[in-house]
């Protein structure tokens, strides 16, 4: 199910991405083309599953709402597998 939510309401859990390094160039590229980006994926608790760079791009561009796809997760184990 796709919906819009406030960008500041997305919850990023660093423990789900232990070896992840943000790509600042990708974030800036995405910020320059916000309207063309696909939705990010979050679970029912607004925890980010997929789309970190798109989410950061919305912050950089000061866009208050972001398109999201909500995926129901039943456990932290499932959440980590999806992330």
C-alpha positions as CSV (number, residue, x, y, z in Angstrom):
1,X,0.0,0.0,0.0
2,X,1.5,3.3,-1.1
3,X,1.0,6.4,1.0
4,X,2.6,9.7,1.9
5,X,4.1,10.4,5.3
6,X,6.1,13.2,6.9
7,X,9.8,12.8,6.1
8,X,10.7,13.5,9.8
9,X,8.5,10.6,10.9
10,X,10.7,8.0,9.1
11,X,12.6,6.0,11.7
12,X,16.2,5.0,10.7
13,X,17.7,2.2,12.8
14,X,21.4,2.1,12.3
15,X,21.5,-1.5,13.8
16,X,19.7,-2.7,10.6
17,X,22.6,-1.5,8.4
18,X,25.8,-2.2,10.4
19,X,28.3,-1.8,7.4
20,X,26.4,0.8,5.5
21,X,28.1,4.0,4.2
22,X,26.0,6.8,2.8
23,X,26.8,8.0,-0.7
24,X,26.6,11.8,-0.6
25,X,26.7,12.1,-4.4
26,X,23.7,9.8,-4.8
27,X,21.8,11.8,-2.1
28,X,22.5,15.0,-4.0
29,X,21.6,13.5,-7.3
30,X,18.3,12.2,-5.9
31,X,17.6,15.6,-4.2
32,X,17.8,17.2,-7.7
33,X,15.2,14.8,-9.0
34,X,12.8,14.2,-6.1
35,X,9.7,14.0,-8.2
36,X,11.0,11.0,-10.1
37,X,12.0,8.9,-7.2
38,X,10.1,5.7,-6.3
39,X,8.6,5.3,-2.8
40,X,10.8,4.2,0.1
41,X,9.8,1.1,2.0
42,X,8.9,1.3,5.7
43,X,7.2,-1.1,8.1
44,X,4.0,-0.5,10.1
45,X,6.1,1.4,12.7
46,X,7.6,3.7,10.1
47,X,11.0,2.0,10.4
48,X,13.0,2.4,7.2
49,X,13.4,-0.9,5.3
50,X,14.7,0.4,1.9
51,X,15.4,3.8,0.5
52,X,17.9,5.5,2.8
53,X,19.4,7.7,0.0
54,X,16.0,8.7,-1.2
55,X,14.9,9.6,2.3
56,X,18.1,11.6,2.9
57,X,17.5,13.4,-0.4
58,X,14.1,14.5,0.8
59,X,15.8,16.0,3.9
60,X,18.5,17.7,1.8
61,X,15.8,19.2,-0.5
62,X,13.7,20.1,2.5
63,X,10.7,18.2,1.2
64,X,8.3,17.6,4.1
65,X,6.5,14.5,2.7
66,X,7.8,11.3,1.1
67,X,6.0,8.5,-0.8
68,X,6.2,5.3,1.1
69,X,5.2,1.7,0.7
70,X,4.3,0.0,3.9
71,X,5.4,-3.6,4.5
72,X,4.0,-5.4,7.5
73,X,6.7,-7.1,9.6
74,X,6.1,-9.5,12.4
75,X,9.5,-9.4,14.1
76,X,12.9,-7.8,14.3
77,X,14.4,-10.8,12.5
78,X,12.0,-10.3,9.6
79,X,12.8,-6.6,9.6
80,X,16.6,-7.2,9.4
81,X,16.1,-9.8,6.6
82,X,14.1,-7.2,4.5
83,X,16.6,-4.4,5.3
